Amino acid sequence: MSSTPLSAPPIAKVSGLRFEYPGVRALDDVSFSLERGTVTALVGPNGAGKSTLLRCVAGLETPALGEIEVAQIDVLEAPRKAHRCLGYLSDFFGVYEALTVRQCLQHAGAINGTPESELTAAVERTARRLGLADRLDVQAGTLSRGLRQRLAIGQAIIHSPQLVLLDEPAAGLDPEARHALAVLFRELQAGGMTLVVSSHILAELDEYSTHMLVLRAGRVVEQRELRPDDAHHARRMHLTLARADERALAVLSSQSQVSEVEVDGAAIAFAWQGEAGAQAALLRALVESGLEVIEFGEVHENLHDSYLRTLAEPRP
């Protein structure tokens, strides 16, 4: 008798989280879960509660109410056990300036449970990932701001955590270093890590994020997947003709995968739910019907546009 395999549980679950500073409720009934292998852009205005949320999930702050699980470990009950499954980079990171890069990484790996027999290999692997292999014996205090940032990220990932929380990881980095960081995050995701990245640089987040979590005034406004690319998700498409032609509507209406058609003269937008082969067949049908097609393709909403649209929606 066959059985349907169960999907993997989320890497993290937050339920009913409330956190208060004197006179201020920083987090108000925050609940969400994180799928494994995703990169979530944590966005919101200044003071929305992003840093507080990351510190709570990392087990560095104790909320007034709520539950937090990471890798099915209760973070509030067993924070040290949870720390072995997660990495955290504060927006105000620090390194031990009197130690070498090698010693900083060794220390971070050891306190987060990396076995001594694996520590040397972990240090070398992490240094290569962060472009620090030629600076392992350099004192951390002599590094530039950007290299210290890389070292701090290395300290957060040296123990190969399942979940990595990064608060403004690209702050102070030049464009080249930011690009290298985006490449690194994609590599970490490909290797099975789950990332949550808080940043005000939305164009940077757009390079590697798979999901978006929006906070406003301490509450979750929206959590959703970005750019779903399979046939089970409707995508917005655009069609531009040389001139308005009613035959286009006839072709589109004959397609079961087409819905929500909007016409603005020679420009047509519609929702599409189909595979690449069906999309090619639709374009062929449009051309064979005699339509002069200038543009045809998917409309990609970037993270910046999506975020602004979310904030523009009225609050409940």
QUISULGI-V621255 format. One record per residue. RES is the residue in three letters. PHI is phi in radians with two decimals (999 if undefined). NEAR is the number of other ideal C-beta (glycine too) atoms within 12 Angstrom. Layout:
res: <RES & RES>
phi: <PHI & PHI>
near: <NEAR & NEAR>
//
This chain:
res: <MET & SER & SER & THR & PRO & LEU & SER & ALA & PRO & PRO & ILE & ALA & LYS & VAL & SER & GLY & LEU & ARG & PHE & GLU & TYR & PRO & GLY & VAL & ARG & ALA & LEU & ASP & ASP & VAL & SER & PHE & SER & LEU & GLU & ARG & GLY & THR & VAL & THR & ALA & LEU & VAL & GLY & PRO & ASN & GLY & ALA & GLY & LYS & SER & THR & LEU & LEU & ARG & CYS & VAL & ALA & GLY & LEU & GLU & THR & PRO & ALA & LEU & GLY & GLU & ILE & GLU & VAL & ALA & GLN & ILE & ASP & VAL & LEU & GLU & ALA & PRO & ARG & LYS & ALA & HIS & ARG & CYS & LEU & GLY & TYR & LEU & SER & ASP & PHE & PHE & GLY & VAL & TYR & GLU & ALA & LEU & THR & VAL & ARG & GLN & CYS & LEU & GLN & HIS & ALA & GLY & ALA & ILE & ASN & GLY & THR & PRO & GLU & SER & GLU & LEU & THR & ALA & ALA & VAL & GLU & ARG & THR & ALA & ARG & ARG & LEU & GLY & LEU & ALA & ASP & ARG & LEU & ASP & VAL & GLN & ALA & GLY & THR & LEU & SER & ARG & GLY & LEU & ARG & GLN & ARG & LEU & ALA & ILE & GLY & GLN & ALA & ILE & ILE & HIS & SER & PRO & GLN & LEU & VAL & LEU & LEU & ASP & GLU & PRO & ALA & ALA & GLY & LEU & ASP & PRO & GLU & ALA & ARG & HIS & ALA & LEU & ALA & VAL & LEU & PHE & ARG & GLU & LEU & GLN & ALA & GLY & GLY & MET & THR & LEU & VAL & VAL & SER & SER & HIS & ILE & LEU & ALA & GLU & LEU & ASP & GLU & TYR & SER & THR & HIS & MET & LEU & VAL & LEU & ARG & ALA & GLY & ARG & VAL & VAL & GLU & GLN & ARG & GLU & LEU & ARG & PRO & ASP & ASP & ALA & HIS & HIS & ALA & ARG & ARG & MET & HIS & LEU & THR & LEU & ALA & ARG & ALA & ASP & GLU & ARG & ALA & LEU & ALA & VAL & LEU & SER & SER & GLN & SER & GLN & VAL & SER & GLU & VAL & GLU & VAL & ASP & GLY & ALA & ALA & ILE & ALA & PHE & ALA & TRP & GLN & GLY & GLU & ALA & GLY & ALA & GLN & ALA & ALA & LEU & LEU & ARG & ALA & LEU & VAL & GLU & SER & GLY & LEU & GLU & VAL & ILE & GLU & PHE & GLY & GLU & VAL & HIS & GLU & ASN & LEU & HIS & ASP & SER & TYR & LEU & ARG & THR & LEU & ALA & GLU & PRO & ARG & PRO>
phi: <999 & -1.46 & -2.32 & -1.40 & -1.13 & -1.39 & -1.24 & -1.14 & -1.15 & -1.07 & -1.23 & -2.53 & -2.36 & -2.12 & -2.31 & 0.97 & -1.32 & -2.29 & -2.38 & -2.28 & -1.66 & -0.92 & 1.39 & -2.40 & -1.66 & -1.33 & -2.28 & -2.28 & 0.98 & -1.47 & -2.41 & -2.99 & -2.35 & -2.10 & -1.29 & -1.18 & 1.32 & -1.87 & -2.17 & -1.76 & -1.46 & -1.64 & -2.25 & 2.82 & -1.13 & -1.00 & 1.45 & -1.31 & 1.90 & -1.10 & -1.13 & -1.08 & -1.08 & -1.09 & -1.17 & -1.18 & -1.10 & -1.34 & 1.35 & -1.77 & -2.31 & -1.88 & -1.26 & -1.24 & -2.51 & 2.01 & -2.29 & -2.38 & -2.15 & -2.25 & 0.92 & 1.11 & -1.87 & -1.29 & -1.13 & -1.29 & -1.49 & -2.41 & -1.07 & -1.16 & -1.14 & -1.16 & -1.06 & -1.28 & -1.81 & -2.38 & -2.12 & -2.47 & -2.11 & -1.33 & -1.18 & -1.95 & -1.33 & -2.47 & -2.29 & -1.40 & -1.14 & -1.42 & -1.62 & -1.36 & -1.01 & -1.05 & -1.17 & -1.08 & -1.21 & -1.05 & -1.11 & -1.10 & -1.14 & -1.14 & -1.26 & -1.84 & 1.61 & -1.21 & -1.03 & -1.02 & -1.18 & -1.85 & -1.17 & -1.06 & -1.13 & -1.15 & -1.10 & -1.16 & -1.11 & -1.17 & -1.09 & -1.13 & -1.05 & -1.68 & 1.21 & -2.03 & -1.08 & -1.57 & -2.19 & -1.04 & -1.80 & -1.60 & -1.17 & -1.03 & -1.18 & -1.66 & -1.32 & -1.22 & -1.00 & -1.15 & -1.25 & -1.10 & -1.07 & -1.07 & -1.08 & -1.10 & -1.15 & -1.04 & -1.10 & -1.39 & -2.03 & -1.06 & -1.58 & 0.89 & -1.21 & -1.34 & -2.22 & -2.12 & -1.93 & -2.23 & -1.81 & 0.92 & -1.22 & -1.73 & -1.04 & 1.49 & -1.60 & -1.37 & -0.98 & -1.12 & -1.17 & -1.12 & -1.11 & -1.06 & -1.16 & -1.07 & -1.08 & -1.04 & -1.09 & -1.14 & -1.16 & -1.10 & -1.11 & -1.07 & -1.44 & 1.85 & -1.37 & -1.90 & -2.14 & -2.16 & -2.15 & -1.73 & -2.80 & -1.59 & -1.63 & -1.16 & -1.10 & -1.19 & -1.06 & -1.12 & -1.20 & -2.38 & -1.34 & -1.83 & -2.42 & -2.27 & -2.18 & -1.86 & -1.90 & -2.57 & 0.91 & 1.38 & -2.20 & -1.34 & -1.54 & -2.79 & -2.42 & -2.73 & -1.38 & -1.74 & 0.87 & -1.03 & -2.16 & -1.92 & -1.26 & -1.53 & -1.98 & -1.29 & -2.08 & -1.47 & -2.10 & -2.23 & -2.35 & -2.09 & -1.86 & -1.14 & -2.72 & -1.03 & -2.63 & -1.16 & -1.10 & -1.10 & -1.14 & -1.11 & -1.15 & -1.12 & -1.19 & -1.47 & -1.75 & -1.19 & -1.45 & -1.74 & -2.66 & 0.90 & -1.35 & -2.20 & -1.97 & -2.33 & 1.17 & -1.53 & -1.82 & -2.26 & -2.07 & -2.77 & -1.56 & -2.28 & -2.30 & -2.92 & -1.47 & -1.06 & -1.10 & -1.18 & -1.14 & -1.12 & -1.14 & -1.12 & -1.06 & -1.09 & -1.11 & -1.12 & -1.20 & -1.18 & -1.41 & 1.66 & -1.34 & -1.62 & -1.51 & -1.67 & -2.40 & -2.70 & 3.09 & -1.50 & -1.57 & -1.78 & -1.55 & -1.36 & -1.10 & -1.07 & -1.12 & -1.11 & -1.14 & -1.13 & -1.13 & -1.12 & -1.19 & -1.32 & -1.25 & -1.12 & -1.32 & -1.19>
near: <3 & 4 & 5 & 6 & 6 & 6 & 9 & 17 & 17 & 27 & 36 & 42 & 27 & 41 & 24 & 21 & 38 & 29 & 35 & 21 & 17 & 7 & 6 & 15 & 22 & 30 & 40 & 27 & 22 & 41 & 25 & 35 & 30 & 38 & 26 & 27 & 23 & 36 & 43 & 48 & 44 & 44 & 42 & 35 & 18 & 15 & 17 & 29 & 40 & 38 & 35 & 35 & 42 & 45 & 31 & 39 & 52 & 36 & 31 & 26 & 28 & 21 & 32 & 21 & 21 & 28 & 23 & 45 & 32 & 40 & 28 & 22 & 28 & 22 & 37 & 28 & 16 & 18 & 24 & 19 & 20 & 33 & 28 & 27 & 34 & 41 & 44 & 41 & 42 & 27 & 27 & 15 & 28 & 19 & 34 & 24 & 17 & 12 & 24 & 25 & 38 & 31 & 26 & 41 & 44 & 30 & 26 & 39 & 35 & 23 & 19 & 32 & 23 & 28 & 15 & 13 & 10 & 20 & 25 & 20 & 19 & 31 & 35 & 23 & 26 & 40 & 35 & 21 & 30 & 40 & 27 & 37 & 20 & 14 & 26 & 29 & 18 & 24 & 21 & 33 & 19 & 18 & 27 & 18 & 18 & 26 & 31 & 33 & 38 & 40 & 44 & 41 & 45 & 46 & 43 & 44 & 43 & 42 & 34 & 29 & 40 & 35 & 48 & 44 & 47 & 47 & 34 & 31 & 46 & 37 & 28 & 21 & 29 & 17 & 15 & 13 & 26 & 28 & 20 & 28 & 40 & 31 & 20 & 37 & 39 & 22 & 21 & 37 & 31 & 17 & 19 & 18 & 36 & 37 & 50 & 52 & 52 & 42 & 40 & 26 & 28 & 29 & 22 & 33 & 38 & 26 & 29 & 36 & 37 & 32 & 34 & 40 & 46 & 38 & 40 & 29 & 24 & 30 & 28 & 34 & 31 & 28 & 30 & 27 & 23 & 33 & 25 & 19 & 15 & 13 & 16 & 12 & 19 & 20 & 31 & 26 & 33 & 26 & 41 & 25 & 29 & 17 & 16 & 18 & 25 & 18 & 23 & 37 & 22 & 17 & 29 & 33 & 19 & 17 & 27 & 12 & 28 & 32 & 19 & 17 & 25 & 19 & 21 & 14 & 16 & 21 & 24 & 36 & 27 & 33 & 22 & 34 & 24 & 26 & 17 & 17 & 12 & 20 & 25 & 15 & 20 & 34 & 26 & 17 & 26 & 33 & 21 & 13 & 21 & 17 & 29 & 19 & 28 & 19 & 19 & 29 & 20 & 24 & 24 & 18 & 22 & 21 & 35 & 24 & 19 & 32 & 35 & 17 & 17 & 29 & 23 & 14 & 14 & 8 & 13 & 9>
//
